[in-house]
Amino acid sequence: MSRVRRRQGVKEGVGLWVLRERRDHLRIVFIRLFRVLVQCVLRLRFEAIPLSTTPTVLPTAFVRKFRSLGDLSIRRGLIANTLGNADAPSIARFLGYLLTRMDSDGIRPLYLDTITAILAPNALSRELRRDVYCRLADDRFAPVYLFLSDVIDPRPRTVSREFPYELEDEALGVRKSKARSSNLDTLKLVSADPDPEVIRILLDNPMVTGDLSLKVASLRPQNRASFLVMLSNPRFGIREIIQAAIVQNPFCPIRLAAATVPLLSRRHQDQVHESPSLDPRVRDAALCVMEP
């Protein structure tokens, strides 16, 4: 009888353990579904709210709408969608509002979200960007608004790497896999990768340090598309030292560099203005921001 009872006890214990595991699994699934549902409701709610019944929207209406969302990816997506459907005068007033209040609480991160959304491919139509830029051409911040134009970057001068890229012969999929590694030596090798998608995966790796991200931002030569990846990264793109390294890298696109200048401190802006290696248009952007 004792053996039978022991067997029954074991079966009951196993059954309880299975039920507990299933309960925990269902709880995790429910939490994930709840999070997705909340994000969908927020997205539908805020995209459905009309900003105004008048043709021109007040900048404060944009600010209230965008700052009401805490999730970074949803907020930037909302900014791109809202500005893409707004009229040129509203966008021009909104950008001017941000640039004249960079020291106000919460404006600096909102400006970063705005420029990363606008600089993303196909965020704003070419015609809309041109219209906004023409309206701001005589503004004191006109050199900064260069990021709205179709300015062509000069051909980068040929610069050889100090050290050859050791993973150059590896397939793209292999390099992406190495960017997810937890080995710091491997991550240091991948930090010199010329593909922006590899850099995106690398910067999302929790093992990557600030020093390594600074190395990526300062690398010369560097793929032009990788700079927007760095600036858009929620972990490293908000750091001024990374922003300064991006602007001071001669391989950074002029549009992105000019747009990033207002995020820098006065000391870094002065360094940008005095740097002979940077394009004169980027230096002009730093000067216009420094002038009272």
Backbone bond lengths (Angstrom), bond angles and torsions (degrees), N, CA, C in turn:
res aa  C-N    CA-C-N  psi(-1)  N-CA   C-N-CA  omega(-1)  CA-C   N-CA-C  phi
1 M - - - 1.454 - - 1.517 111.37 -
2 S 1.341 115.00 -37.52 1.470 118.54 -178.00 1.525 110.57 -63.00
3 R 1.335 116.07 -38.80 1.467 118.75 179.05 1.527 110.67 -65.24
4 V 1.331 115.49 -41.51 1.467 119.27 179.51 1.515 110.43 -62.53
5 R 1.351 116.22 -41.62 1.463 119.45 179.59 1.521 111.28 -65.81
6 R 1.347 115.04 -39.93 1.461 118.21 178.84 1.520 110.95 -62.68
7 R 1.351 115.40 -42.38 1.459 118.97 178.73 1.524 111.29 -63.26
8 Q 1.333 115.65 -42.47 1.462 118.48 177.59 1.531 111.24 -63.18
9 G 1.351 115.57 -38.89 1.465 119.26 178.21 1.521 111.97 -63.78
10 V 1.348 115.61 -40.28 1.461 119.55 177.79 1.520 110.79 -63.71
11 K 1.350 115.99 -44.46 1.460 119.93 -179.66 1.528 110.85 -62.38
12 E 1.354 114.98 -41.94 1.462 118.34 179.15 1.536 110.70 -64.57
13 G 1.344 115.42 -39.65 1.472 119.30 179.07 1.513 111.78 -64.28
14 V 1.342 115.35 -43.17 1.463 119.51 178.01 1.522 110.35 -63.96
15 G 1.327 115.62 -41.57 1.456 119.06 179.42 1.521 112.20 -62.48
16 L 1.332 116.39 -42.26 1.463 120.25 177.23 1.526 111.46 -63.77
17 W 1.325 116.83 -39.24 1.467 120.67 179.20 1.534 111.22 -64.56
18 V 1.364 115.50 -41.77 1.470 119.90 178.30 1.519 110.66 -63.92
19 L 1.337 115.74 -42.98 1.463 119.24 179.24 1.524 111.40 -63.51
20 R 1.342 115.76 -39.34 1.463 119.95 179.47 1.523 110.72 -65.62
21 E 1.339 117.69 -42.00 1.460 121.24 178.61 1.530 110.83 -63.72
22 R 1.346 116.16 -42.65 1.455 119.37 179.06 1.532 110.96 -64.07
23 R 1.348 115.03 -39.93 1.459 118.70 178.60 1.522 111.36 -62.86
24 D 1.337 117.56 -43.94 1.466 121.02 178.55 1.528 111.04 -63.76
25 H 1.349 115.56 -40.57 1.462 119.04 179.56 1.528 110.71 -64.19
26 L 1.336 117.05 -43.89 1.458 120.32 179.10 1.524 110.93 -64.57
27 R 1.325 116.80 -34.68 1.461 119.91 178.12 1.519 110.63 -64.45
28 I 1.340 117.19 -43.60 1.465 120.89 179.42 1.531 110.14 -63.61
29 V 1.342 116.24 -43.76 1.461 120.12 178.93 1.519 110.73 -61.34
30 F 1.331 116.59 -42.64 1.461 120.80 -179.73 1.528 111.00 -63.51
31 I 1.338 117.84 -42.07 1.468 121.09 179.70 1.520 110.39 -63.01
32 R 1.340 117.43 -43.42 1.463 120.76 179.37 1.527 111.16 -63.73
33 L 1.336 116.60 -43.55 1.467 119.69 178.53 1.518 111.09 -64.04
34 F 1.338 116.23 -37.71 1.461 120.00 178.80 1.522 111.12 -64.11
35 R 1.340 117.30 -41.42 1.461 120.96 178.81 1.526 111.04 -63.09
36 V 1.335 116.39 -43.95 1.465 120.21 178.84 1.526 110.31 -62.39
37 L 1.334 116.45 -41.17 1.460 120.54 -179.97 1.523 111.24 -63.52
38 V 1.337 116.70 -42.34 1.467 120.66 179.09 1.524 110.72 -62.72
39 Q 1.345 116.93 -43.80 1.461 120.18 179.30 1.528 111.26 -62.42
40 C 1.334 116.66 -40.90 1.469 119.71 179.34 1.524 111.34 -65.55
41 V 1.342 116.46 -41.43 1.465 120.20 179.23 1.517 110.53 -63.56
42 L 1.364 116.68 -43.44 1.464 120.10 179.19 1.518 111.30 -63.43
43 R 1.335 115.74 -42.42 1.461 119.00 -179.53 1.534 110.81 -62.37
44 L 1.338 116.02 -47.15 1.462 119.33 179.86 1.521 112.04 -65.59
45 R 1.322 115.78 -36.81 1.465 119.89 -178.08 1.515 111.52 -65.29
46 F 1.325 116.23 -48.91 1.450 118.88 -173.77 1.518 112.51 -79.99
47 E 1.324 117.81 -26.12 1.453 118.63 176.81 1.532 110.91 -77.61
48 A 1.321 115.83 -22.12 1.457 118.65 -177.85 1.523 112.48 -85.81
49 I 1.347 117.78 -17.74 1.459 120.37 -178.06 1.510 109.93 -74.66
50 P 1.318 119.35 119.35 1.462 120.14 176.42 1.512 109.63 -70.86
51 L 1.336 116.38 137.46 1.453 120.44 -179.11 1.519 111.43 -73.19
52 S 1.277 117.99 -37.07 1.451 120.40 -176.88 1.519 108.96 -168.78
53 T 1.320 114.86 158.23 1.461 119.49 175.93 1.518 111.20 -93.30
54 T 1.356 116.75 -7.75 1.456 120.86 178.79 1.518 109.68 -92.35
55 P 1.349 117.62 156.84 1.464 120.59 -178.64 1.527 113.09 -59.14
56 T 1.344 117.35 -39.19 1.452 121.16 -177.51 1.520 110.05 -103.56
57 V 1.338 116.17 128.19 1.453 121.76 -177.35 1.516 109.39 -95.14
58 L 1.320 116.82 138.40 1.453 120.57 178.24 1.534 109.82 -69.40
59 P 1.339 117.48 142.93 1.476 120.03 179.24 1.519 112.97 -57.96
60 T 1.330 116.94 -35.62 1.467 119.36 -178.97 1.533 111.58 -64.68
61 A 1.331 117.33 -28.40 1.468 120.06 176.85 1.520 110.52 -66.67
62 F 1.343 116.29 -41.80 1.465 120.14 174.46 1.522 110.67 -60.56
63 V 1.337 116.60 -46.53 1.463 121.25 -176.13 1.523 110.71 -60.94
64 R 1.325 117.00 -46.79 1.473 120.22 179.97 1.527 111.09 -62.28
65 K 1.307 115.60 -41.58 1.466 119.61 -177.90 1.522 111.62 -66.28
66 F 1.323 117.00 -44.33 1.462 120.27 -176.16 1.527 112.33 -74.06
67 R 1.335 116.53 -38.81 1.464 119.65 -177.16 1.520 112.33 -75.49
68 S 1.319 117.86 -9.47 1.460 120.27 179.97 1.526 112.27 -75.67
69 L 1.315 116.72 -12.71 1.470 120.50 -179.58 1.523 110.22 -103.84
70 G 1.319 116.09 130.24 1.454 119.98 -179.72 1.514 113.72 -91.36
71 D 1.325 117.20 -28.42 1.466 120.74 -179.30 1.524 110.04 -72.22
72 L 1.340 116.36 123.99 1.463 121.50 -173.34 1.527 112.21 -63.35
73 S 1.325 117.36 -48.14 1.460 120.12 -176.47 1.522 111.42 -64.79
74 I 1.346 117.26 -39.81 1.458 120.41 178.74 1.527 110.09 -67.64
75 R 1.344 116.74 -41.16 1.457 119.85 -178.87 1.524 111.87 -63.42
76 R 1.327 116.92 -44.80 1.463 119.59 179.97 1.526 110.98 -67.63
77 G 1.315 116.82 -36.09 1.450 119.02 175.62 1.518 111.77 -65.05
78 L 1.340 116.29 -39.14 1.462 120.43 177.77 1.524 110.99 -66.09
79 I 1.348 117.03 -39.84 1.464 120.40 178.91 1.523 110.32 -61.49
80 A 1.328 116.64 -47.31 1.463 120.57 -179.73 1.524 110.99 -61.90
81 N 1.331 116.96 -42.78 1.458 120.72 -178.92 1.526 111.57 -68.41
82 T 1.337 116.46 -42.09 1.463 120.38 -177.72 1.520 111.51 -68.52
83 L 1.337 116.75 -48.31 1.459 119.20 -179.75 1.518 111.70 -67.29
84 G 1.332 116.88 -31.94 1.458 119.77 178.33 1.521 113.15 -65.07
85 N 1.349 116.13 -24.26 1.465 120.95 -179.97 1.525 112.79 -104.98
86 A 1.332 117.02 1.67 1.462 120.85 -179.34 1.523 110.22 -87.88
87 D 1.327 116.11 169.40 1.458 120.50 177.61 1.520 109.76 -91.23
88 A 1.318 116.63 160.13 1.463 122.11 -175.07 1.527 113.19 -60.20
89 P 1.346 120.76 -43.73 1.469 119.35 179.04 1.527 113.13 -60.03
90 S 1.336 117.23 -37.44 1.466 120.43 179.71 1.524 110.95 -65.70
91 I 1.336 116.54 -43.69 1.458 120.34 179.85 1.528 110.30 -65.62
92 A 1.330 117.25 -41.38 1.464 120.77 179.93 1.526 111.07 -61.81
93 R 1.325 117.21 -44.23 1.458 120.50 178.75 1.520 111.32 -65.42
94 F 1.323 116.39 -38.81 1.469 120.62 -179.77 1.530 111.21 -63.71
95 L 1.327 117.48 -45.60 1.462 120.58 179.42 1.529 111.23 -64.83
96 G 1.334 116.64 -40.92 1.453 119.74 176.93 1.514 111.90 -63.54
97 Y 1.319 116.51 -38.06 1.473 121.29 177.61 1.526 110.68 -60.87
98 L 1.328 116.92 -44.00 1.466 120.55 -179.31 1.529 111.56 -65.41
99 L 1.327 116.58 -46.58 1.462 119.75 -175.14 1.526 112.77 -67.37
100 T 1.294 118.00 -28.41 1.463 120.21 179.29 1.523 112.59 -86.70
101 R 1.328 116.92 -1.59 1.466 120.86 -179.20 1.515 111.57 -133.21
102 M 1.310 117.18 35.19 1.466 121.04 -176.23 1.527 112.95 -63.22
103 D 1.326 117.20 -25.94 1.466 120.55 -179.48 1.520 112.79 -88.57
104 S 1.319 117.84 -2.70 1.459 120.81 178.86 1.526 110.33 -76.58
105 D 1.299 115.46 157.62 1.458 121.07 -176.47 1.526 111.42 -64.53
106 G 1.330 116.62 125.21 1.458 122.27 175.43 1.510 116.10 82.45
107 I 1.336 118.70 -5.21 1.462 120.65 -176.97 1.526 111.35 -79.11
108 R 1.324 117.20 -39.04 1.467 119.75 -177.48 1.529 112.29 -59.63
109 P 1.346 120.27 -50.63 1.476 118.60 176.88 1.520 113.20 -63.99
110 L 1.329 117.44 -31.69 1.462 119.69 177.60 1.521 110.49 -68.25
111 Y 1.327 117.26 -37.24 1.463 120.45 176.18 1.528 110.36 -64.28
112 L 1.333 116.99 -41.50 1.466 120.25 177.23 1.520 110.85 -60.59
113 D 1.329 117.12 -45.77 1.469 120.67 177.69 1.523 111.14 -60.02
114 T 1.337 116.12 -37.69 1.462 120.46 -176.93 1.525 111.82 -68.54
115 I 1.330 116.96 -46.68 1.466 118.21 -177.03 1.523 111.47 -70.63
116 T 1.339 117.82 -35.20 1.467 118.97 177.21 1.531 110.67 -66.88
117 A 1.335 116.38 -34.10 1.468 119.56 177.54 1.521 111.09 -70.06
118 I 1.337 117.10 -41.46 1.465 120.68 -178.58 1.520 111.27 -70.57
119 L 1.331 117.03 -37.82 1.460 120.82 -177.51 1.523 113.01 -76.75
120 A 1.317 117.43 -13.25 1.463 120.08 178.25 1.531 109.51 -64.53
121 P 1.322 117.41 146.49 1.471 120.42 -178.50 1.531 111.59 -57.61
122 N 1.338 115.30 134.42 1.470 123.08 175.21 1.530 113.94 62.84
123 A 1.354 117.69 21.26 1.463 119.91 178.67 1.525 110.87 -71.82
124 L 1.316 116.37 -51.68 1.460 122.79 176.61 1.520 108.84 -118.04
125 S 1.302 116.44 142.60 1.456 119.32 178.64 1.528 110.12 -66.16
126 R 1.307 115.67 155.15 1.455 120.31 -179.26 1.525 111.40 -61.94
127 E 1.311 116.89 -40.02 1.461 120.94 -179.49 1.521 111.12 -65.04
128 L 1.345 117.14 -40.25 1.462 120.47 -179.75 1.525 110.47 -67.15
129 R 1.331 117.18 -42.34 1.466 120.18 178.23 1.526 110.56 -60.80
130 R 1.322 116.02 -43.69 1.465 119.67 -179.80 1.527 111.14 -62.60
131 D 1.322 116.49 -41.04 1.461 120.72 -179.66 1.523 110.47 -63.19
132 V 1.323 116.94 -45.32 1.462 120.60 179.22 1.521 110.63 -64.01
133 Y 1.325 116.60 -42.07 1.461 120.37 -178.58 1.529 111.28 -64.53
134 C 1.319 117.33 -39.98 1.468 120.42 178.72 1.520 111.01 -63.09
135 R 1.319 117.28 -35.84 1.460 120.61 179.58 1.528 111.78 -70.82
136 L 1.315 117.33 -22.60 1.465 121.52 -177.36 1.524 112.87 -106.97
137 A 1.327 117.14 7.66 1.467 121.07 -174.32 1.522 112.68 -63.02
138 D 1.336 118.33 -28.62 1.463 121.71 -178.54 1.523 112.72 -100.59
139 D 1.309 116.31 7.56 1.463 120.59 -179.72 1.524 110.19 -75.97
140 R 1.331 117.15 156.19 1.470 120.61 179.23 1.527 111.79 -63.77
141 F 1.339 116.87 -23.58 1.464 121.12 179.11 1.533 111.79 -97.69
142 A 1.317 117.10 21.58 1.468 120.86 -177.87 1.522 113.04 -54.49
143 P 1.357 120.41 -40.51 1.472 119.12 178.01 1.532 113.19 -61.70
144 V 1.335 117.07 -29.38 1.462 120.14 176.94 1.527 110.28 -73.43
145 Y 1.325 116.25 -39.61 1.470 121.09 -178.75 1.524 112.38 -68.53
146 L 1.309 116.51 3.37 1.457 120.36 176.31 1.527 111.25 -59.76
147 F 1.343 116.22 -21.56 1.470 119.10 -179.84 1.525 111.77 -69.06
148 L 1.337 117.12 -11.55 1.461 120.37 176.28 1.519 112.54 -89.51
149 S 1.316 117.02 -10.37 1.462 121.48 -174.42 1.525 111.23 -90.36
150 D 1.328 114.47 -177.23 1.463 121.18 177.03 1.523 110.46 -104.70
151 V 1.322 116.50 36.70 1.452 120.68 -177.68 1.527 110.19 -58.47
152 I 1.302 115.69 137.83 1.467 121.83 -179.02 1.523 108.80 -97.97
153 D 1.306 115.84 128.16 1.457 120.12 178.31 1.520 110.04 -71.31
154 P 1.324 117.70 140.42 1.469 119.63 175.94 1.515 110.05 -65.94
155 R 1.311 115.15 154.55 1.468 118.92 179.40 1.525 108.66 -63.73
156 P 1.327 117.65 124.21 1.469 119.23 -178.52 1.516 111.16 -65.38
157 R 1.306 113.37 140.54 1.458 117.43 178.22 1.521 110.20 -69.02
158 T 1.292 115.99 152.49 1.464 120.85 -178.49 1.523 110.29 -72.96
159 V 1.315 115.17 120.71 1.462 121.17 178.74 1.514 107.62 -129.38
160 S 1.286 116.43 124.00 1.459 120.55 179.37 1.523 109.69 -84.03
161 R 1.305 115.96 145.25 1.460 120.32 177.57 1.520 110.55 -66.94
162 E 1.329 114.26 143.92 1.459 118.50 178.20 1.522 110.69 -63.56
163 F 1.349 115.09 -37.43 1.461 120.74 177.04 1.527 107.66 -130.31
164 P 1.330 118.53 140.69 1.475 120.27 179.02 1.525 111.03 -65.69
165 Y 1.322 115.34 147.81 1.461 120.43 179.77 1.519 108.46 -76.40
166 E 1.314 116.52 115.23 1.459 121.33 -172.26 1.531 113.01 -70.65
167 L 1.325 117.34 -21.54 1.471 120.04 -177.95 1.528 112.09 -100.39
168 E 1.309 116.56 17.48 1.459 121.14 -174.81 1.525 112.45 -60.20
169 D 1.310 117.53 -34.86 1.469 121.30 -177.87 1.521 113.01 -87.46
170 E 1.334 117.62 -2.98 1.465 120.72 -179.75 1.529 109.93 -79.57
171 A 1.333 115.60 149.65 1.461 120.59 177.38 1.530 110.08 -67.32
172 L 1.329 116.15 155.81 1.466 120.78 -177.68 1.523 110.97 -59.78
173 G 1.323 117.36 -41.01 1.460 120.36 179.47 1.518 112.46 -62.51
174 V 1.309 117.21 -37.03 1.470 121.36 178.13 1.516 109.91 -66.35
175 R 1.334 117.01 -42.36 1.470 120.57 179.98 1.522 111.52 -66.30
176 K 1.343 116.96 -36.30 1.456 119.76 175.94 1.527 110.65 -64.83
177 S 1.326 116.02 -39.26 1.458 120.07 178.16 1.524 111.20 -64.33
178 K 1.313 116.62 -40.05 1.470 120.25 178.56 1.524 111.34 -67.54
179 A 1.342 117.17 -28.84 1.465 120.25 178.32 1.523 111.81 -67.89
180 R 1.334 116.94 -18.57 1.466 121.32 177.53 1.522 111.95 -93.52
181 S 1.310 117.96 2.80 1.458 122.64 -175.79 1.530 110.99 -68.28
182 S 1.315 115.44 159.10 1.467 121.18 174.70 1.523 111.59 -100.73
183 N 1.337 115.87 0.75 1.460 120.90 179.55 1.532 109.33 -85.53
184 L 1.320 116.73 121.47 1.468 120.93 -175.39 1.523 111.94 -66.00
185 D 1.319 117.63 -35.28 1.467 119.93 178.69 1.529 111.02 -64.58
186 T 1.335 115.88 -39.80 1.464 119.90 177.26 1.520 110.90 -65.40
187 L 1.332 116.68 -40.84 1.464 120.50 179.98 1.524 111.11 -65.53
188 K 1.308 117.22 -34.94 1.469 120.04 177.13 1.522 110.91 -64.27
189 L 1.334 116.29 -37.54 1.461 119.50 177.25 1.528 110.63 -66.01
190 V 1.339 116.34 -43.57 1.466 120.82 -176.32 1.529 111.18 -69.19
191 S 1.328 117.93 -23.45 1.470 120.64 -177.02 1.527 112.48 -61.32
192 A 1.319 117.98 -17.61 1.463 121.26 178.81 1.526 112.25 -96.46
193 D 1.343 117.51 11.52 1.463 120.56 -177.33 1.524 110.69 -68.36
194 P 1.326 117.90 137.92 1.471 120.69 -178.94 1.526 114.44 -83.04
195 D 1.331 118.31 -7.95 1.460 120.24 -177.25 1.532 110.36 -90.10
196 P 1.338 118.48 125.89 1.475 120.51 -177.54 1.521 113.74 -64.10
197 E 1.332 117.97 -28.44 1.463 119.43 178.95 1.520 111.10 -68.78
198 V 1.325 117.05 -35.75 1.460 120.69 175.83 1.528 109.62 -65.82
199 I 1.334 116.57 -40.89 1.467 120.60 178.22 1.522 110.85 -64.52
200 R 1.338 117.23 -37.59 1.462 120.56 178.24 1.534 110.93 -61.35
201 I 1.326 115.91 -45.99 1.468 120.44 179.09 1.518 110.42 -65.05
202 L 1.329 116.12 -40.34 1.465 120.86 -179.44 1.527 110.82 -60.66
203 L 1.326 117.52 -47.99 1.467 120.61 -176.61 1.524 112.22 -69.26
204 D 1.330 117.55 -21.50 1.464 120.98 176.14 1.529 112.00 -82.75
205 N 1.319 116.50 -8.58 1.456 121.28 179.27 1.532 109.58 -73.10
206 P 1.329 119.15 122.87 1.476 120.42 -178.05 1.521 113.82 -65.44
207 M 1.337 117.69 -13.94 1.459 120.61 179.43 1.531 112.47 -81.48
208 V 1.326 117.08 -12.96 1.465 121.27 -178.16 1.525 109.25 -74.39
209 T 1.322 116.00 132.77 1.461 122.09 -178.46 1.529 110.85 -96.94
210 G 1.331 115.12 170.00 1.455 119.92 177.34 1.508 112.45 -63.49
211 D 1.322 116.55 -35.99 1.473 120.25 179.37 1.525 111.03 -64.21
212 L 1.329 116.29 -39.24 1.459 119.52 -179.43 1.538 110.52 -69.87
213 S 1.328 116.91 -38.40 1.464 119.46 177.38 1.526 111.02 -66.29
214 L 1.329 116.70 -34.52 1.463 120.41 176.32 1.526 110.89 -66.30
215 K 1.333 115.84 -35.18 1.460 120.25 176.88 1.527 110.52 -63.71
216 V 1.331 116.81 -39.78 1.459 120.72 179.23 1.522 110.43 -65.54
217 A 1.336 116.99 -42.82 1.467 121.17 -178.41 1.524 112.30 -68.02
218 S 1.327 116.51 -28.39 1.466 121.04 -176.58 1.522 113.31 -94.61
219 L 1.327 117.67 -4.52 1.459 121.22 -175.06 1.528 111.66 -63.52
220 R 1.312 115.99 135.09 1.466 122.41 177.87 1.520 108.20 -134.56
221 P 1.306 118.41 124.16 1.470 127.70 -2.68 1.525 112.02 -74.87
222 Q 1.317 114.77 160.15 1.461 121.56 179.93 1.529 108.60 -138.77
223 N 1.331 115.26 142.64 1.467 120.49 177.19 1.525 109.02 -62.53
224 R 1.332 117.72 132.74 1.462 121.66 -177.25 1.522 111.93 -61.14
225 A 1.318 117.56 -35.61 1.464 120.28 -178.08 1.525 112.39 -70.16
226 S 1.317 117.64 -20.36 1.462 120.68 -178.29 1.525 112.09 -71.94
227 F 1.325 117.85 -22.68 1.464 119.95 -177.51 1.529 110.96 -68.03
228 L 1.324 117.92 -40.97 1.460 120.19 177.50 1.522 110.53 -67.04
229 V 1.322 117.20 -34.17 1.467 120.96 175.63 1.520 110.25 -60.97
230 M 1.326 116.46 -42.83 1.467 120.76 -179.76 1.525 110.98 -67.50
231 L 1.336 116.73 -45.54 1.458 120.08 -177.81 1.527 111.56 -67.12
232 S 1.317 117.75 -29.85 1.466 122.03 -178.59 1.522 112.59 -82.68
233 N 1.315 117.89 -11.12 1.461 120.33 -177.72 1.528 110.11 -66.24
234 P 1.325 118.65 125.72 1.471 120.10 -176.39 1.519 114.45 -67.71
235 R 1.318 117.19 -18.06 1.462 120.21 -177.60 1.514 112.68 -93.73
236 F 1.330 117.06 -41.11 1.457 120.40 -175.19 1.528 113.40 -107.63
237 G 1.331 117.87 -25.70 1.459 120.20 -176.76 1.514 113.68 -66.00
238 I 1.326 118.25 -21.12 1.461 121.63 -179.54 1.525 112.29 -83.76
239 R 1.334 118.02 -8.56 1.467 120.73 -177.37 1.527 110.01 -84.82
240 E 1.329 115.64 130.74 1.455 119.21 -176.28 1.520 112.26 -64.97
241 I 1.315 117.84 -32.82 1.460 119.86 -179.43 1.534 110.67 -64.40
242 I 1.329 116.66 -33.97 1.470 121.01 176.17 1.515 109.76 -73.45
243 Q 1.325 117.03 -42.83 1.461 120.65 178.05 1.529 110.97 -59.97
244 A 1.337 116.55 -42.24 1.468 120.28 179.41 1.522 111.08 -65.56
245 A 1.335 116.90 -40.24 1.461 120.12 178.77 1.525 111.17 -64.87
246 I 1.324 117.17 -35.91 1.464 121.32 177.97 1.523 110.34 -64.92
247 V 1.334 117.09 -48.37 1.464 121.20 -177.61 1.523 110.93 -65.37
248 Q 1.319 117.60 -38.31 1.462 121.49 -175.51 1.524 113.44 -84.00
249 N 1.310 116.56 1.25 1.458 120.00 175.61 1.535 108.49 -86.74
250 P 1.326 118.50 118.10 1.479 120.48 -177.48 1.520 114.14 -59.98
251 F 1.309 118.54 -17.85 1.464 121.58 -179.39 1.527 112.32 -87.00
252 C 1.339 117.72 -4.29 1.460 120.74 178.54 1.524 109.91 -70.75
253 P 1.325 119.14 135.77 1.476 120.88 177.49 1.522 111.44 -57.23
254 I 1.322 116.42 143.52 1.468 121.40 -175.93 1.518 110.87 -61.49
255 R 1.318 117.56 -41.95 1.465 120.28 -179.29 1.521 111.05 -59.14
256 L 1.310 117.39 -46.08 1.456 121.02 -177.86 1.525 110.76 -69.42
257 A 1.328 117.18 -41.02 1.469 120.61 -179.75 1.523 110.83 -63.60
258 A 1.346 117.23 -45.06 1.460 120.76 -179.61 1.527 111.14 -63.31
259 A 1.327 116.76 -38.82 1.464 120.27 -179.64 1.524 112.05 -69.50
260 T 1.328 117.75 -28.95 1.460 121.81 -175.69 1.523 112.59 -84.19
261 V 1.314 118.54 -21.80 1.467 122.38 -176.15 1.528 113.51 -51.71
262 P 1.352 120.23 -44.22 1.468 118.96 -178.96 1.521 114.77 -62.01
263 L 1.321 118.18 -17.48 1.464 121.15 179.51 1.518 112.40 -77.69
264 L 1.326 117.80 -15.37 1.456 121.88 -174.08 1.524 111.75 -83.20
265 S 1.325 115.23 159.14 1.457 120.72 174.50 1.526 109.72 -73.92
266 R 1.309 116.66 166.81 1.467 120.94 -179.60 1.533 110.67 -59.97
267 R 1.312 117.42 -35.83 1.475 120.38 -179.84 1.520 110.84 -64.75
268 H 1.323 117.17 -45.11 1.460 120.07 179.87 1.526 111.56 -70.62
269 Q 1.320 117.00 -35.06 1.463 119.58 176.56 1.526 110.99 -63.13
270 D 1.319 116.45 -38.94 1.460 120.33 177.53 1.524 110.78 -64.88
271 Q 1.334 117.02 -38.64 1.463 120.77 177.43 1.524 110.93 -64.32
272 V 1.328 116.23 -39.31 1.468 120.12 178.07 1.524 109.97 -64.47
273 H 1.323 116.55 -44.64 1.463 120.25 -178.25 1.525 112.05 -63.65
274 E 1.325 117.41 -33.19 1.461 121.34 -176.50 1.525 113.08 -91.61
275 S 1.328 118.41 -4.02 1.466 121.10 -175.58 1.526 111.30 -77.11
276 P 1.327 118.69 118.74 1.471 120.48 179.40 1.526 113.36 -75.62
277 S 1.322 117.45 -13.24 1.466 120.21 -177.64 1.520 112.86 -85.11
278 L 1.347 117.62 -10.19 1.462 120.92 -177.11 1.518 111.19 -94.76
279 D 1.324 114.99 156.91 1.453 120.92 178.17 1.532 109.91 -62.92
280 P 1.324 118.76 139.65 1.475 121.38 -179.77 1.525 113.10 -55.44
281 R 1.333 118.12 -30.34 1.458 120.43 -179.37 1.523 111.87 -69.88
282 V 1.330 116.88 -32.86 1.467 120.14 175.22 1.523 109.75 -71.00
283 R 1.303 116.90 -39.68 1.464 120.73 177.90 1.528 111.09 -64.78
284 D 1.329 117.15 -36.63 1.461 120.54 176.36 1.528 111.14 -65.21
285 A 1.320 116.47 -35.48 1.468 119.76 178.17 1.527 110.68 -63.78
286 A 1.329 116.15 -40.00 1.464 119.78 177.79 1.520 110.60 -65.65
287 L 1.323 117.54 -39.77 1.464 121.85 -178.24 1.539 110.73 -65.20
288 C 1.314 117.64 -44.14 1.465 120.07 -177.05 1.516 111.50 -66.60
289 V 1.335 117.07 -30.49 1.468 119.84 178.58 1.527 110.65 -74.87
290 M 1.336 116.97 -33.64 1.458 120.62 -178.60 1.522 112.13 -74.83
291 E 1.312 117.45 -29.25 1.463 120.42 -177.89 1.522 110.64 -66.98
292 P 1.351 117.09 136.84 1.472 119.97 -178.17 1.524 111.06 -70.44
